């Protein structure tokens, strides 16, 4: 089997005669954890959800601390000393303003994304979804809103949580500072040099992580045993991740050679063969499902393992820059030079199909 259309080799996994269980377990956990982390990085809702839950818990705990200190007659630090109506006014203002600011921030981000997609390439939008700065801003605003809302519910005429209200004010000031930083961050991130540099850096990291001497090995030996089983795709999608550790475990448990047909970035249609098992014992439905699950499909290409996708993005930016509607040869030159640097880094590496085993 040769490399797929994406240019990066798919693994052929062979069984090992001496498979250390501890190393197999560590490799399987490491590959699965890396895949989960890569998926979660693209979820814009993750950190805002975590921040919201943490803010709710923190507000409940601080209110209990406030009441405990009030019973002891000891209120430390410069806590809020106003009445219940003033506390409600402060907390409701914070909750309303943070939601208003969040709406403006999201609207501004969507407008910037639309202009970026139109001017450079729709495929560069994924980097904004994975941008930790954008996630941090949204998380901070959601946290401040949730904290103020929960604290507002706990305000009573005879018990005003002064420390909790003070912390809500601090969170509001922090949200203001984060908002100012966000404007600077967004203005920096949409610069074409920054976009090209980020794509180049991510692609370089993928090259170092995937096209190493350990994985590069040319063509695997053709299995003499006939095809024992085939795992077929249950849906259509792009190959986003190949878990070599999980495939090695399937090969070890069945004594077979597992050959992955598509490469990262390839389009797999429903019913198409994803993996073949050559030789060994009867794999069974469970082993076939494991082999199929080790090749994760997604709706779009990602840079997790797909080196060619980074080059594709740089090529798109260069082509759009040279179009008559844009006519920006400087941007095209920058994209071409970055692509040339990536090709130089790839030129010294073997690009054939890679071979892995349970060791």
WOHUVEN-V236054 format. One record per residue. N is the residue number from 0. PHI is phi in radians with two decimals (none if undefined). D_FIRST is the distance of its C-alpha to the first C-alpha in whole Angstrom. Layout:
N;PHI;D_FIRST
N;PHI;D_FIRST
This chain:
0;none;0
1;-1.90;4
2;-1.16;7
3;-1.35;9
4;-1.15;12
5;-1.33;14
6;1.66;13
7;-1.81;12
8;-1.23;9
9;-1.60;9
10;-1.42;10
11;-1.92;9
12;-1.87;12
13;-1.93;14
14;-1.25;18
15;-1.92;20
16;-1.39;23
17;-2.29;26
18;-1.57;25
19;-1.19;28
20;-1.06;29
21;-1.12;31
22;-1.20;28
23;-1.10;25
24;-1.12;28
25;-1.11;28
26;-1.13;25
27;-1.14;24
28;-1.15;28
29;-1.12;27
30;-1.15;23
31;-1.16;25
32;-1.15;28
33;-1.10;26
34;-1.16;25
35;-1.13;28
36;-1.09;30
37;-1.12;28
38;-1.18;28
39;-1.21;32
40;-1.09;32
41;-1.54;32
42;-1.68;35
43;-1.17;38
44;-1.45;40
45;-1.08;39
46;-1.19;41
47;-1.04;44
48;-1.15;44
49;-1.11;44
50;-1.13;47
51;-1.11;49
52;-1.13;49
53;-1.14;50
54;-1.17;53
55;-1.09;54
56;-1.11;54
57;-1.14;56
58;-1.12;58
59;-1.09;59
60;-1.18;60
61;-1.18;62
62;-1.12;64
63;-1.11;65
64;-1.13;65
65;-1.00;68
66;-1.19;70
67;-1.15;70
68;-1.18;71
69;-1.16;74
70;-1.13;75
71;-1.43;76
72;1.30;77
73;-2.23;75
74;-1.94;73
75;-1.39;71
76;1.09;70
77;-1.34;71
78;-1.39;70
79;-1.14;71
80;-2.01;74
81;-1.33;75
82;-1.44;76
83;-1.15;73
84;-1.15;74
85;-1.17;73
86;-1.12;70
87;-1.10;69
88;-1.11;69
89;-1.13;67
90;-1.18;64
91;-1.16;64
92;-1.14;64
93;-1.12;61
94;-1.10;59
95;-1.18;60
96;-1.19;59
97;-1.13;56
98;-1.19;55
99;-1.12;56
100;-1.12;54
101;-1.07;51
102;-1.08;51
103;-1.12;52
104;-1.10;49
105;-1.14;46
106;-1.09;48
107;-1.13;48
108;-1.12;44
109;-1.11;43
110;-1.12;45
111;-1.14;43
112;-1.10;40
113;-1.11;41
114;-1.17;42
115;-1.15;39
116;-1.10;36
117;-1.27;38
118;-1.51;39
119;-2.07;36
120;-2.95;33
121;-1.08;32
122;-1.34;29
123;-1.48;32
124;-1.16;34
125;-1.07;31
126;-1.22;33
127;-1.27;36
128;-1.17;35
129;-1.61;34
130;-1.17;37
131;-1.23;39
132;-1.15;42
133;-1.09;42
134;-1.12;41
135;-1.17;44
136;-1.13;47
137;-1.09;46
138;-1.11;46
139;-1.13;49
140;-1.17;51
141;-1.13;50
142;-1.10;51
143;-1.12;55
144;-1.12;55
145;-1.11;54
146;-1.09;57
147;-1.13;59
148;-1.18;59
149;-1.18;59
150;-1.13;62
151;-1.07;64
152;-1.22;64
153;-1.62;66
154;-1.31;68
155;-2.16;72
156;-1.08;75
157;-1.71;76
158;-2.60;73
159;-1.76;71
160;-1.27;68
161;-1.13;69
162;-1.12;66
163;-1.11;64
164;-1.13;65
165;-1.12;65
166;-1.12;61
167;-1.09;61
168;-1.14;62
169;-1.09;60
170;-1.11;57
171;-1.13;59
172;-1.15;59
173;-1.11;56
174;-1.11;54
175;-1.12;56
176;-1.13;55
177;-1.13;51
178;-1.11;52
179;-1.09;53
180;-1.10;50
181;-1.12;48
182;-1.07;50
183;-1.12;49
184;-1.10;45
185;-1.15;45
186;-1.12;46
187;-1.34;44
188;-1.26;41
189;-1.51;41
190;-1.15;42
191;-1.10;39
192;-1.09;39
193;-1.19;38
194;-1.10;35
195;-1.10;33
196;-1.12;34
197;-1.19;33
198;-1.08;30
199;-1.07;29
200;-1.14;30
201;-1.14;28
202;-1.17;25
203;-1.07;26
204;-1.12;26
205;-1.16;22
206;-1.06;21
207;-1.16;23
208;-1.47;22
209;-1.92;18
210;-1.71;17
211;-1.62;19
212;-1.12;19
213;-1.17;19
214;-1.63;15
215;-1.40;14
216;-2.68;12
217;1.23;10
218;-1.32;7
219;-1.27;8
220;-1.11;9
221;-1.18;8
222;-1.15;11
223;-1.33;14
224;-1.21;15
225;-1.20;15
226;-1.18;14
227;-1.49;17
228;-2.85;17
229;-2.31;15
230;-1.76;16
231;-1.94;17
232;-1.17;19
233;-1.62;22
234;-2.69;23
235;-1.67;22
236;-3.13;21
237;-1.62;19
238;-1.26;17
239;-1.82;19
240;-2.72;18
241;-2.14;16
242;-1.51;18
243;-1.17;16
244;-1.13;20
245;-1.16;20
246;-1.17;16
247;-1.11;17
248;-1.18;21
249;-1.10;19
250;-1.11;17
251;-1.16;21
252;-1.26;23
253;-1.77;21
254;1.24;20
255;-1.84;16
256;-1.82;13
257;-1.73;12
258;-2.00;8
259;-1.52;9
260;-1.39;7
261;-1.45;10
262;-1.93;11
263;-0.94;14
264;1.69;16
265;-1.22;14
266;-1.55;17
267;-1.95;16
268;-1.61;19
269;-1.07;21
270;1.57;19
271;-1.34;16
272;-1.21;13
273;-1.78;13
274;-2.52;12
275;-2.10;11
276;-1.91;13
277;-1.89;13
278;1.24;17
279;1.34;19
280;-1.42;22
281;-1.17;23
282;-1.21;21
283;1.39;24
284;-1.14;24
285;-1.16;25
286;-1.21;22
287;-1.12;20
288;-1.12;22
289;-1.14;21
290;-1.13;17
291;-1.23;18
292;-1.22;21
293;-1.27;18
294;-1.89;17
295;-1.51;20
296;-1.82;20
297;-2.37;23
298;-1.35;25
299;-2.50;24
300;-1.29;22
301;-2.27;23
302;-1.62;23
303;-1.05;22
304;-2.33;19
305;-1.71;18
306;-1.14;19
307;-1.13;19
308;-1.18;21
309;-1.12;24
310;-1.13;23
311;-1.10;24
312;-1.13;27
313;-1.11;28
314;-1.14;28
315;-1.06;29
316;-1.10;32
317;-1.14;33
318;-1.15;32
319;-1.17;35
320;-1.14;37
321;-1.55;37
322;-1.20;38
323;-1.05;42
324;-1.28;43
325;-1.80;42
326;0.94;42
327;-2.19;41
328;-1.13;40
329;-1.13;41
330;-1.13;38
331;-1.09;36
332;-1.09;36
333;-1.09;36
334;-1.14;32
335;-1.17;31
336;-1.13;32
337;-1.16;30
338;-1.12;27
339;-1.09;28
340;-1.13;28
341;-1.15;25
342;-1.12;23
343;-1.12;25
344;-1.22;24
345;-1.40;20
346;-1.05;21
347;-1.58;21
348;-2.04;18
349;-1.31;15
350;-1.90;12
351;-1.29;9
352;-1.13;7
353;-1.69;10
354;-2.09;11
355;-2.37;14
356;-2.44;17
357;-1.21;20
358;-1.49;22
